[in-house]
Amino acid sequence: MLDEQFDRRTNRPASRTLSARPVPTPSRASAVRGADASAARLIDTVPAVMDAIRRAMRRHVDADTSVPRFRCLNFVARRPGCTIGEVAAFLGVTMPTASATVDRLVRAGALRTRPDDADRRRTLLEATPAGTARLARIRRGAQAEVARRLAALEPDELAALDAGLELLRRVARED
């Protein structure tokens, strides 16, 4: 008499057909449901958090730096050597609008341009020391505001927030 082979995970007879997908285990299925619920909470929460950060940033933007100019300067500072086309895509504006924004920041001494050695038709952008200092002032003011709000949390809540932010950074990392 032949013994039937059993799947140890399910304690059922092993299937004799090949499946393209493994049968989800109960713990894997609950992890998927948990991830879906976490994704929904994340999508609901992050816009409110970003709105609070933007409000704090706006309160610390100087008279010469509009919010679109701040966003442009911040983008270029994080991506030295980017192009006006990349700025336009990031800001969600047309090339002429991005070009005008960059031009204002160049005239204000916050950005500088240089030709691309590989393609002289392209202009590459980078923040100047003055532009970097302007960003630092705005961030310091906004960070102080956010810190005041976070100071109401208990130490264990702050530790949980830090751990969660590190996890978000890890899963959001660009490939």
C-alpha positions as CSV (number, residue, x, y, z in Angstrom):
1,M,0.0,0.0,0.0
2,L,1.3,3.4,-0.9
3,D,1.4,6.1,1.7
4,E,0.0,9.5,0.6
5,Q,2.4,12.4,1.0
6,F,1.1,15.2,3.2
7,D,1.8,18.9,3.1
8,R,3.2,19.7,6.5
9,R,1.9,23.3,6.4
10,T,-1.7,22.3,5.8
11,N,-1.7,18.7,7.1
12,R,-3.6,17.7,3.9
13,P,-2.6,15.4,1.1
14,A,0.0,17.0,-1.1
15,S,-1.3,18.2,-4.5
16,R,0.1,16.4,-7.4
17,T,-0.4,19.4,-9.7
18,L,2.1,22.2,-9.9
19,S,0.8,25.6,-9.0
20,A,2.3,28.8,-10.2
21,R,1.7,30.4,-6.8
22,P,2.2,28.9,-3.4
23,V,-0.9,28.5,-1.3
24,P,-0.9,31.4,1.2
25,T,-0.4,30.4,4.8
26,P,-2.7,31.9,7.3
27,S,0.0,34.1,8.7
28,R,1.0,35.3,5.2
29,A,-2.7,36.1,4.4
30,S,-3.0,38.1,7.6
31,A,0.2,40.0,6.8
32,V,-1.2,40.9,3.4
33,R,-4.4,42.2,5.1
34,G,-2.3,44.1,7.6
35,A,-0.2,45.6,4.9
36,D,-3.3,46.7,3.0
37,A,-4.8,48.3,6.2
38,S,-1.4,50.0,6.9
39,A,-1.3,51.3,3.3
40,A,-4.8,52.8,3.7
41,R,-3.8,54.5,6.9
42,L,-0.6,55.8,5.3
43,I,-2.4,57.2,2.3
44,D,-4.9,58.9,4.7
45,T,-2.3,60.2,7.1
46,V,0.6,61.4,5.0
47,P,-1.3,64.2,3.2
48,A,-2.3,65.7,6.5
49,V,1.3,65.5,7.8
50,M,2.6,67.0,4.6
51,D,0.0,69.8,4.9
52,A,1.3,70.6,8.4
53,I,4.9,70.6,7.3
54,R,4.0,72.9,4.3
55,R,2.2,75.3,6.6
56,A,5.3,75.4,8.8
57,M,7.6,75.9,5.8
58,R,5.4,78.7,4.4
59,R,5.6,80.6,7.7
60,H,9.4,80.6,7.5
61,V,9.8,81.4,3.7
62,D,11.2,84.9,3.3
63,A,9.5,87.6,1.2
64,D,11.9,86.8,-1.8
65,T,11.1,83.1,-1.8
66,S,7.6,82.0,-2.9
67,V,6.5,78.5,-2.1
68,P,7.1,77.4,-5.8
69,R,10.6,79.0,-5.6
70,F,11.3,77.2,-2.3
71,R,10.2,73.9,-3.8
72,C,12.4,74.5,-6.9
73,L,15.4,75.5,-4.7
74,N,14.8,72.5,-2.4
75,F,14.6,70.1,-5.4
76,V,17.8,71.4,-7.0
77,A,19.7,71.3,-3.7
78,R,18.7,67.6,-3.3
79,R,19.6,66.8,-7.0
80,P,22.6,68.9,-8.0
81,G,23.1,68.8,-11.8
82,C,19.4,68.4,-12.6
83,T,17.8,70.1,-15.6
84,I,15.0,72.6,-16.0
85,G,12.9,69.7,-17.5
86,E,13.3,67.7,-14.3
87,V,12.3,70.8,-12.3
88,A,9.2,71.3,-14.5
89,A,8.3,67.6,-14.0
90,F,8.7,67.8,-10.2
91,L,6.8,71.1,-9.9
92,G,4.1,69.9,-12.3
93,V,4.5,73.0,-14.5
94,T,5.4,73.8,-18.1
95,M,9.0,74.3,-19.2
96,P,8.5,78.1,-19.6
97,T,7.2,78.4,-16.0
98,A,10.0,76.3,-14.6
99,S,12.5,78.3,-16.6
100,A,11.1,81.6,-15.2
101,T,11.2,80.2,-11.7
102,V,14.8,79.0,-12.1
103,D,15.7,82.4,-13.7
104,R,14.4,84.3,-10.6
105,L,16.4,82.1,-8.3
106,V,19.5,82.6,-10.4
107,R,19.1,86.4,-10.3
108,A,18.5,86.1,-6.5
109,G,21.8,84.3,-6.2
110,A,20.2,81.0,-4.9
111,L,20.9,78.9,-7.9
112,R,23.6,78.8,-10.6
113,T,23.5,77.2,-14.0
114,R,26.3,75.6,-16.0
115,P,26.3,73.9,-19.4
116,D,26.3,70.1,-19.6
117,D,29.7,69.0,-20.8
118,A,28.1,66.0,-22.6
119,D,25.4,68.1,-24.3
120,R,25.9,71.9,-24.6
121,R,22.2,72.4,-25.3
122,R,21.3,71.3,-21.8
123,T,21.7,73.5,-18.7
124,L,22.5,71.9,-15.4
125,L,21.4,73.5,-12.1
126,E,22.9,73.6,-8.6
127,A,22.2,75.5,-5.4
128,T,24.7,78.2,-4.4
129,P,26.0,78.6,-0.9
130,A,23.5,81.4,-0.4
131,G,20.6,79.2,-1.7
132,T,21.7,76.4,0.6
133,A,21.8,78.8,3.6
134,R,18.3,80.1,2.7
135,L,17.0,76.5,2.7
136,A,18.7,75.8,6.0
137,R,17.0,78.9,7.6
138,I,13.5,77.8,6.3
139,R,14.0,74.2,7.5
140,R,15.3,75.3,10.9
141,G,12.2,77.4,11.5
142,A,9.8,74.7,10.2
143,Q,11.6,72.0,12.2
144,A,11.3,74.1,15.4
145,E,7.6,74.3,14.8
146,V,7.2,70.6,14.2
147,A,9.4,69.9,17.3
148,R,7.1,72.0,19.4
149,R,4.1,69.9,18.3
150,L,6.0,66.6,18.8
151,A,7.1,67.7,22.3
152,A,3.6,66.8,23.5
153,L,4.3,63.1,22.8
154,E,5.6,60.7,25.5
155,P,9.2,59.4,25.0
156,D,7.9,55.9,24.0
157,E,5.6,57.5,21.4
158,L,8.5,59.5,20.0
159,A,10.6,56.3,19.8
160,A,7.7,54.5,18.0
161,L,7.4,57.5,15.6
162,D,11.1,57.3,14.9
163,A,11.0,53.6,14.3
164,G,8.0,54.0,12.0
165,L,9.7,56.8,10.0
166,E,12.7,54.6,9.5
167,L,10.5,51.8,8.2
168,L,8.8,54.3,5.8
169,R,12.2,55.6,4.6
170,R,13.2,52.0,3.9
171,V,10.1,51.0,1.9
172,A,9.9,54.4,0.1
173,R,13.5,54.3,-1.1
174,E,13.7,54.9,-4.8
175,D,15.2,52.0,-6.8
